[in-house]
Amino acid sequence: MNFAVVPDFVAIGGLIAVFWTLLRRTRQNRLNFWLVGWVLLLIHIVAQFVAQNTPGSANAAYSVAVSMLVMIANAFIWASNDQLEIGWRNLSIVVFSAVPDAAFLTCDTYGIQTVWPYVAMTALGTGSMLWMLRAWRGATDQPTLRWRTSLVVAAYAVQGALVALHQPDEAVTWMLVWHYLAVAEFYRVTASHPSASVRFTVVSFIAWAFVFPIADLMGVLWPNAHVDAEVWNLPKFLVATGMTFTLLEEQLSNAEYASLHDDLTGLPNRRMLARRLRETTEAARAAGSRVALVVIDLDGFKEINDTLGHAAGDEVLRWAARQFRTQLRPQDVLARLGGDEFAVILTEIADRDAAHRAAQRLRHALEAGMVILGRQLAIRASVGFSIYPDESDDVDRLYAIADRAMYDRKQRRPEQELLANCADALLSRADPSQS
């Protein structure tokens, strides 16, 4: 018995266990299809074991082994779109789109010399792959449908040319090469950001793709040379390593984002505001410009929570955040500090009057009110601001000044509204037409 593939079986089995554990924790759609790909690789290894130890079934087992490589590539291509959920429909697309290619590989394994089966399978393979990549739709539609169509047509045109030249073995090698090069490109294009782990995984997929032609070339140039199976399998384990580090990087990035942003509104939180305020004031110091810090507090928000419930209060906060955003420039920073308190960093402010006008626009942004649970709510806000470096060059002091100004205005507002109501009453008495 030849047990050369047993270490690979154990390693891939362990890898599947790791990905299964990660899947249970993260619930990412992409991980589902990565897991499918690694399970197919396990089947590939089992088929190799059968082929090496049961001569009577060697051709059938090798056909299964090589066919799994194409299905693995399809699964990894499908996995590059995290919007696609696992399910029988998507799994059937991954599997059945590879059937013509698997039939092509089987014909070559059994040494069929007639050209027409290869031609037929090439034509069917073109159609099935176009079907798969048309069904694949990324969140940003990248790669584009035109790019995907061009890739498939060009790849199968080369395969058809090799068939026409009576080179089915080379056509098989080309099939495997372009599939894994396509996986590398899809992985690269759909990555959220080009991190080191993404680049490492892409290079590993490219190395996996070129294992096949290099092995063929060595068989021609150095037929007596022996290369351990571990060398040919190294790209697979590098891909697995890259995928694992990609997940780790994404988890760290998500954890950092969560620590710097408000869960409810998605706005920067107090910690992120402090960081951005330091960066902005340092840039203003270098440029000799001014920065305004505006603090905003919603009036009567506690009563909304008490009477309509916290769900309604949350909706008010999200609505207020959207309204504030409409009054700001792209370079300004809007943050939620907690509760019903927001803050805004206004860059490149000309003077105090400009800061005052901007603060008033933010206050008036809520005056239209909103309808929630069938009720029209009048939402008001109190604002206060401070100017860097006019009032202070210390970020903590800037916030304290703006916060104090906001609370001073909030305390004066009831008195102002009372005086305004008294004035209206006096006017109505003096002028009967107002009654």
Stockholm file with secondary structure:
# STOCKHOLM 1.0

chainA/1-435         MNFAVVPDFVAIGGLIAVFWTLLRRTRQNRLNFWLVGWVLLLIHIVAQFVAQNTPGSANAAYSVAVSMLVMIANAFIWASNDQLEIGWRNLSIVVFSAVPDAAFLTCDTYGIQTVWPYVAMTALGTGSMLWMLRAWRGATDQPTLRWRTSLVVAAYAVQGALVALHQPDEAVTWMLVWHYLAVAEFYRVTASHPSASVRFTVVSFIAWAFVFPIADLMGVLWPNAHVDAEVWNLPKFLVATGMTFTLLEEQLSNAEYASLHDDLTGLPNRRMLARRLRETTEAARAAGSRVALVVIDLDGFKEINDTLGHAAGDEVLRWAARQFRTQLRPQDVLARLGGDEFAVILTEIADRDAAHRAAQRLRHALEAGMVILGRQLAIRASVGFSIYPDESDDVDRLYAIADRAMYDRKQRRPEQELLANCADALLSRADPSQS
#=GR chainA/1-435 SS CCCTTHHHHHHHHHHHHHHHHHHHHHCCHHHHHHHHHHHHHHHHHHHHHHHHHCGGGHHHHHHHHHHHHHHHHHHHHHHTCTTSCCSHHHHHHHHHTTHHHHHHHHHHHTTCCCSHHHHHHHHHHHHHHHHHHHHCCCTTCCSCHHHHHHHHHHHHHHHHHHHHTTCHHHHHHHHHHHHHHHHHHHHHHHCSSCCHHHHHHHHHHHHHHHHHHHHHHHHHHCTTCCCCHHHHHHHHHHHHHHHHHHHHHHHHHHHHHHHHBCTTTCCBCHHHHHHHHHHHHHHHHHHTCCEEEEEEEEETHHHHHHHHCHHHHHHHHHHHHHHHHHTSCTTSEEEEEETTEEEEEEESCCSHHHHHHHHHHHHHTTTTCEEETTEEECCEEEEEEEEETTTCSCHHHHHHHHHHHHHHHHHHHHHHHHHHHHHHHHHHHHCGGGC
#=GC SS_cons         CCCTTHHHHHHHHHHHHHHHHHHHHHCCHHHHHHHHHHHHHHHHHHHHHHHHHCGGGHHHHHHHHHHHHHHHHHHHHHHTCTTSCCSHHHHHHHHHTTHHHHHHHHHHHTTCCCSHHHHHHHHHHHHHHHHHHHHCCCTTCCSCHHHHHHHHHHHHHHHHHHHHTTCHHHHHHHHHHHHHHHHHHHHHHHCSSCCHHHHHHHHHHHHHHHHHHHHHHHHHHCTTCCCCHHHHHHHHHHHHHHHHHHHHHHHHHHHHHHHHBCTTTCCBCHHHHHHHHHHHHHHHHHHTCCEEEEEEEEETHHHHHHHHCHHHHHHHHHHHHHHHHHTSCTTSEEEEEETTEEEEEEESCCSHHHHHHHHHHHHHTTTTCEEETTEEECCEEEEEEEEETTTCSCHHHHHHHHHHHHHHHHHHHHHHHHHHHHHHHHHHHHCGGGC
//
